[in-house]
């Protein structure tokens, strides 16, 4: 009985690499399972360590160190541009486009460069323990997205902390993540706190995931994402009357870079694909 069971397990183990290479759906769910398990296991290990330095944003640098290998395992490469802006020891309101939950891995990959940075996250994530507990101990800011007034109040109360400790505040102003080859309308929260506290806006742009990730078709291949940090946009002298103009300016700059970096990745992808086809043809002819 035991020998049959062992044979079945062995057969399944031998089938896994074949399924991974031959089935896009299997590969899609395998990669997301590895991603979720990796984050969960690391959070389970790290939250007791974070207890020795609770509510300290620098705990996220440790989280980044532990989580960076996950990107390599699931085949994602992150390339940062504009490091000279995001590495400055200054308080900024970072606004970034939001396409996938994988954005978390991109953030963790560059956290050691950002140094002191916290993130605005939806309150529901706090209850996803152990991740939520670890994030809370890293001083992640959880807001109630169902109440605009409560969310705005939470952000407005952070001004002294951001400026006093020179902490960057990362916000996804689109709110909901969308992998649709576009940058969608922004919500005002990030721009409201930037103007009220006279903090610069620091735009950060992730190139498109669509070349290797498609949730509808269940495709998740290896890929590269360019993370571009743009020069900070000053809010000095602005008032709440300037919010709409600031939002449009920021979105316009980000969309331009998004299209450029995505086009660059498209060209690189096509070049790699053509090269691969040529190599296969060369082997076949020999």
One Martini backbone bead per residue (centre of mass of N, CA, C, O) as a GRO file, in nm:
protein
  286
    1UNK     BB    1   0.059   0.062  -0.022
    2UNK     BB    2   0.300   0.251   0.012
    3UNK     BB    3   0.427   0.212  -0.272
    4UNK     BB    4   0.188   0.330  -0.434
    5UNK     BB    5   0.191   0.607  -0.306
    6UNK     BB    6   0.482   0.678  -0.388
    7UNK     BB    7   0.432   0.654  -0.694
    8UNK     BB    8   0.222   0.876  -0.715
    9UNK     BB    9   0.396   1.105  -0.607
   10UNK     BB   10   0.621   1.076  -0.819
   11UNK     BB   11   0.439   1.126  -1.067
   12UNK     BB   12   0.349   1.410  -0.986
   13UNK     BB   13   0.634   1.534  -0.973
   14UNK     BB   14   0.696   1.474  -1.277
   15UNK     BB   15   0.446   1.644  -1.389
   16UNK     BB   16   0.488   1.937  -1.304
   17UNK     BB   17   0.696   2.040  -1.520
   18UNK     BB   18   0.514   1.975  -1.761
   19UNK     BB   19   0.273   2.153  -1.682
   20UNK     BB   20   0.431   2.420  -1.658
   21UNK     BB   21   0.521   2.423  -1.969
   22UNK     BB   22   0.226   2.344  -2.113
   23UNK     BB   23   0.050   2.518  -1.896
   24UNK     BB   24  -0.072   2.830  -1.846
   25UNK     BB   25  -0.268   2.788  -1.610
   26UNK     BB   26  -0.076   2.641  -1.420
   27UNK     BB   27   0.138   2.866  -1.416
   28UNK     BB   28  -0.038   3.090  -1.305
   29UNK     BB   29  -0.117   2.952  -1.029
   30UNK     BB   30   0.167   2.886  -0.932
   31UNK     BB   31   0.281   3.175  -0.914
   32UNK     BB   32   0.064   3.291  -0.719
   33UNK     BB   33   0.118   3.084  -0.496
   34UNK     BB   34   0.412   3.159  -0.446
   35UNK     BB   35   0.360   3.453  -0.380
   36UNK     BB   36   0.162   3.417  -0.139
   37UNK     BB   37   0.339   3.224   0.029
   38UNK     BB   38   0.587   3.403   0.052
   39UNK     BB   39   0.451   3.639   0.200
   40UNK     BB   40   0.334   3.471   0.437
   41UNK     BB   41   0.594   3.345   0.547
   42UNK     BB   42   0.747   3.608   0.595
   43UNK     BB   43   0.539   3.734   0.788
   44UNK     BB   44   0.556   3.508   1.003
   45UNK     BB   45   0.862   3.553   1.063
   46UNK     BB   46   0.872   3.883   1.101
   47UNK     BB   47   0.669   3.994   1.315
   48UNK     BB   48   0.835   3.926   1.573
   49UNK     BB   49   1.069   4.115   1.492
   50UNK     BB   50   0.898   4.381   1.472
   51UNK     BB   51   0.835   4.400   1.781
   52UNK     BB   52   1.120   4.541   1.848
   53UNK     BB   53   1.006   4.767   1.605
   54UNK     BB   54   0.739   4.922   1.620
   55UNK     BB   55   0.615   5.128   1.381
   56UNK     BB   56   0.851   5.091   1.158
   57UNK     BB   57   0.938   5.160   0.831
   58UNK     BB   58   1.219   4.999   0.829
   59UNK     BB   59   1.097   4.711   0.823
   60UNK     BB   60   1.057   4.709   0.507
   61UNK     BB   61   1.353   4.644   0.437
   62UNK     BB   62   1.339   4.358   0.542
   63UNK     BB   63   1.105   4.265   0.366
   64UNK     BB   64   1.253   4.312   0.098
   65UNK     BB   65   1.488   4.114   0.142
   66UNK     BB   66   1.295   3.858   0.168
   67UNK     BB   67   1.112   3.913  -0.110
   68UNK     BB   68   1.293   3.931  -0.368
   69UNK     BB   69   1.314   3.622  -0.449
   70UNK     BB   70   1.025   3.590  -0.560
   71UNK     BB   71   1.069   3.726  -0.834
   72UNK     BB   72   1.272   3.517  -0.941
   73UNK     BB   73   1.095   3.263  -0.919
   74UNK     BB   74   0.852   3.403  -1.112
   75UNK     BB   75   1.000   3.594  -1.338
   76UNK     BB   76   1.077   3.895  -1.225
   77UNK     BB   77   1.194   4.211  -1.347
   78UNK     BB   78   1.343   4.502  -1.198
   79UNK     BB   79   1.369   4.844  -1.329
   80UNK     BB   80   1.533   5.128  -1.217
   81UNK     BB   81   1.443   5.475  -1.255
   82UNK     BB   82   1.535   5.752  -1.076
   83UNK     BB   83   1.695   5.710  -0.803
   84UNK     BB   84   1.776   6.010  -0.726
   85UNK     BB   85   1.481   6.071  -0.614
   86UNK     BB   86   1.389   5.822  -0.420
   87UNK     BB   87   1.662   5.844  -0.228
   88UNK     BB   88   1.581   6.083  -0.085
   89UNK     BB   89   1.582   6.254   0.236
   90UNK     BB   90   1.250   6.301   0.183
   91UNK     BB   91   0.933   6.424   0.177
   92UNK     BB   92   0.683   6.244  -0.001
   93UNK     BB   93   0.429   6.204  -0.253
   94UNK     BB   94   0.360   5.906  -0.383
   95UNK     BB   95   0.263   5.832  -0.723
   96UNK     BB   96   0.102   5.533  -0.856
   97UNK     BB   97   0.043   5.292  -1.061
   98UNK     BB   98  -0.227   5.028  -1.081
   99UNK     BB   99  -0.233   4.671  -1.189
  100UNK     BB  100  -0.124   4.484  -0.943
  101UNK     BB  101  -0.028   4.291  -0.675
  102UNK     BB  102   0.275   4.292  -0.783
  103UNK     BB  103   0.356   4.578  -0.690
  104UNK     BB  104   0.469   4.489  -0.418
  105UNK     BB  105   0.733   4.367  -0.530
  106UNK     BB  106   0.840   4.630  -0.650
  107UNK     BB  107   0.856   4.784  -0.384
  108UNK     BB  108   1.037   4.580  -0.229
  109UNK     BB  109   1.280   4.602  -0.432
  110UNK     BB  110   1.311   4.940  -0.349
  111UNK     BB  111   1.316   4.996  -0.033
  112UNK     BB  112   1.625   5.040   0.019
  113UNK     BB  113   1.611   5.315  -0.139
  114UNK     BB  114   1.382   5.470   0.010
  115UNK     BB  115   1.367   5.363   0.318
  116UNK     BB  116   1.139   5.594   0.409
  117UNK     BB  117   0.824   5.421   0.385
  118UNK     BB  118   0.479   5.443   0.323
  119UNK     BB  119   0.137   5.307   0.298
  120UNK     BB  120  -0.166   5.309   0.133
  121UNK     BB  121  -0.434   5.102   0.257
  122UNK     BB  122  -0.672   4.890   0.279
  123UNK     BB  123  -0.831   4.775   0.558
  124UNK     BB  124  -0.869   4.470   0.478
  125UNK     BB  125  -0.558   4.391   0.492
  126UNK     BB  126  -0.529   4.371   0.801
  127UNK     BB  127  -0.702   4.087   0.813
  128UNK     BB  128  -0.454   3.948   0.650
  129UNK     BB  129  -0.328   3.719   0.817
  130UNK     BB  130   0.004   3.805   0.869
  131UNK     BB  131   0.035   4.051   0.683
  132UNK     BB  132  -0.124   4.272   0.841
  133UNK     BB  133   0.054   4.268   1.093
  134UNK     BB  134   0.324   4.337   0.960
  135UNK     BB  135   0.227   4.603   0.831
  136UNK     BB  136   0.149   4.745   1.098
  137UNK     BB  137   0.450   4.725   1.215
  138UNK     BB  138   0.534   4.921   0.953
  139UNK     BB  139   0.322   5.160   0.930
  140UNK     BB  140   0.078   5.116   0.778
  141UNK     BB  141  -0.193   5.281   0.609
  142UNK     BB  142  -0.523   5.243   0.704
  143UNK     BB  143  -0.822   5.268   0.507
  144UNK     BB  144  -1.157   5.381   0.444
  145UNK     BB  145  -1.296   5.369   0.129
  146UNK     BB  146  -1.607   5.422   0.210
  147UNK     BB  147  -1.473   5.686   0.355
  148UNK     BB  148  -1.366   5.989   0.264
  149UNK     BB  149  -1.344   6.143   0.535
  150UNK     BB  150  -1.168   5.937   0.690
  151UNK     BB  151  -0.937   5.926   0.489
  152UNK     BB  152  -0.864   6.228   0.494
  153UNK     BB  153  -0.811   6.245   0.798
  154UNK     BB  154  -0.579   6.042   0.813
  155UNK     BB  155  -0.389   6.195   0.618
  156UNK     BB  156  -0.389   6.480   0.756
  157UNK     BB  157  -0.251   6.356   1.031
  158UNK     BB  158   0.050   6.302   0.884
  159UNK     BB  159   0.226   6.555   0.832
  160UNK     BB  160   0.425   6.571   1.077
  161UNK     BB  161   0.547   6.289   1.039
  162UNK     BB  162   0.662   6.319   0.753
  163UNK     BB  163   0.838   6.575   0.812
  164UNK     BB  164   0.988   6.495   1.077
  165UNK     BB  165   1.092   6.192   0.945
  166UNK     BB  166   1.115   6.179   0.637
  167UNK     BB  167   0.854   6.050   0.495
  168UNK     BB  168   0.719   5.849   0.263
  169UNK     BB  169   0.414   5.850   0.059
  170UNK     BB  170   0.230   5.582  -0.072
  171UNK     BB  171   0.013   5.613  -0.364
  172UNK     BB  172  -0.289   5.491  -0.529
  173UNK     BB  173  -0.496   5.703  -0.708
  174UNK     BB  174  -0.686   5.489  -0.859
  175UNK     BB  175  -0.723   5.249  -0.636
  176UNK     BB  176  -0.782   5.046  -0.861
  177UNK     BB  177  -0.673   4.776  -1.021
  178UNK     BB  178  -0.542   4.795  -1.376
  179UNK     BB  179  -0.473   4.583  -1.668
  180UNK     BB  180  -0.526   4.824  -1.946
  181UNK     BB  181  -0.318   5.020  -2.084
  182UNK     BB  182  -0.364   5.246  -1.847
  183UNK     BB  183  -0.442   5.562  -1.695
  184UNK     BB  184  -0.650   5.650  -1.454
  185UNK     BB  185  -0.835   5.808  -1.258
  186UNK     BB  186  -0.797   6.026  -0.996
  187UNK     BB  187  -0.769   6.076  -0.669
  188UNK     BB  188  -0.734   6.340  -0.418
  189UNK     BB  189  -0.580   6.264  -0.154
  190UNK     BB  190  -0.274   6.299  -0.224
  191UNK     BB  191  -0.306   6.604  -0.318
  192UNK     BB  192  -0.418   6.719  -0.060
  193UNK     BB  193  -0.176   6.658   0.129
  194UNK     BB  194   0.045   6.794  -0.041
  195UNK     BB  195  -0.078   7.082  -0.020
  196UNK     BB  196  -0.135   7.111   0.288
  197UNK     BB  197   0.193   7.030   0.341
  198UNK     BB  198   0.391   7.106   0.113
  199UNK     BB  199   0.443   6.850  -0.073
  200UNK     BB  200   0.589   6.669  -0.293
  201UNK     BB  201   0.548   6.514  -0.594
  202UNK     BB  202   0.616   6.156  -0.675
  203UNK     BB  203   0.640   6.000  -0.963
  204UNK     BB  204   0.541   5.653  -1.042
  205UNK     BB  205   0.623   5.410  -1.308
  206UNK     BB  206   0.468   5.130  -1.444
  207UNK     BB  207   0.491   4.922  -1.664
  208UNK     BB  208   0.347   4.694  -1.847
  209UNK     BB  209   0.209   4.357  -1.792
  210UNK     BB  210   0.069   4.244  -2.065
  211UNK     BB  211   0.300   4.063  -2.190
  212UNK     BB  212   0.279   3.839  -1.921
  213UNK     BB  213  -0.016   3.939  -1.812
  214UNK     BB  214  -0.343   3.751  -1.791
  215UNK     BB  215  -0.629   3.697  -1.615
  216UNK     BB  216  -0.836   3.599  -1.830
  217UNK     BB  217  -0.622   3.383  -1.975
  218UNK     BB  218  -0.411   3.274  -1.777
  219UNK     BB  219  -0.130   3.453  -1.785
  220UNK     BB  220   0.224   3.380  -1.662
  221UNK     BB  221   0.511   3.503  -1.741
  222UNK     BB  222   0.796   3.619  -1.808
  223UNK     BB  223   0.931   3.949  -1.692
  224UNK     BB  224   0.954   4.312  -1.737
  225UNK     BB  225   0.989   4.606  -1.524
  226UNK     BB  226   0.959   4.951  -1.534
  227UNK     BB  227   1.075   5.186  -1.290
  228UNK     BB  228   0.973   5.529  -1.284
  229UNK     BB  229   1.124   5.822  -1.162
  230UNK     BB  230   1.028   6.136  -1.125
  231UNK     BB  231   1.041   6.444  -1.084
  232UNK     BB  232   0.953   6.656  -0.863
  233UNK     BB  233   0.649   6.825  -0.760
  234UNK     BB  234   0.569   7.122  -0.670
  235UNK     BB  235   0.348   7.285  -0.399
  236UNK     BB  236   0.430   7.564  -0.369
  237UNK     BB  237   0.156   7.782  -0.303
  238UNK     BB  238  -0.067   7.594  -0.299
  239UNK     BB  239  -0.409   7.508  -0.328
  240UNK     BB  240  -0.710   7.350  -0.348
  241UNK     BB  241  -0.756   7.486  -0.634
  242UNK     BB  242  -0.498   7.307  -0.761
  243UNK     BB  243  -0.566   7.001  -0.775
  244UNK     BB  244  -0.665   6.944  -1.065
  245UNK     BB  245  -0.408   7.046  -1.209
  246UNK     BB  246  -0.211   6.855  -1.065
  247UNK     BB  247  -0.339   6.591  -1.157
  248UNK     BB  248  -0.312   6.638  -1.466
  249UNK     BB  249  -0.009   6.674  -1.475
  250UNK     BB  250   0.072   6.404  -1.350
  251UNK     BB  251  -0.079   6.217  -1.543
  252UNK     BB  252   0.057   6.312  -1.805
  253UNK     BB  253   0.348   6.232  -1.727
  254UNK     BB  254   0.289   5.931  -1.667
  255UNK     BB  255   0.168   5.846  -1.940
  256UNK     BB  256   0.414   5.905  -2.114
  257UNK     BB  257   0.605   5.704  -1.967
  258UNK     BB  258   0.430   5.454  -1.994
  259UNK     BB  259   0.436   5.440  -2.306
  260UNK     BB  260   0.743   5.433  -2.341
  261UNK     BB  261   0.817   5.185  -2.159
  262UNK     BB  262   0.624   4.988  -2.301
  263UNK     BB  263   0.745   5.010  -2.584
  264UNK     BB  264   1.023   4.908  -2.501
  265UNK     BB  265   0.924   4.627  -2.405
  266UNK     BB  266   0.798   4.540  -2.672
  267UNK     BB  267   1.059   4.550  -2.840
  268UNK     BB  268   1.217   4.350  -2.664
  269UNK     BB  269   1.022   4.114  -2.693
  270UNK     BB  270   1.032   4.086  -3.005
  271UNK     BB  271   1.336   4.039  -3.027
  272UNK     BB  272   1.338   3.780  -2.854
  273UNK     BB  273   1.134   3.619  -3.025
  274UNK     BB  274   1.285   3.624  -3.295
  275UNK     BB  275   1.544   3.493  -3.189
  276UNK     BB  276   1.408   3.227  -3.102
  277UNK     BB  277   1.303   3.142  -3.382
  278UNK     BB  278   1.577   3.140  -3.527
  279UNK     BB  279   1.704   2.916  -3.349
  280UNK     BB  280   1.496   2.696  -3.418
  281UNK     BB  281   1.543   2.699  -3.726
  282UNK     BB  282   1.845   2.629  -3.711
  283UNK     BB  283   1.809   2.354  -3.572
  284UNK     BB  284   1.620   2.227  -3.787
  285UNK     BB  285   1.826   2.253  -4.033
  286UNK     BB  286   2.047   2.064  -3.875
   0.00000   0.00000   0.00000
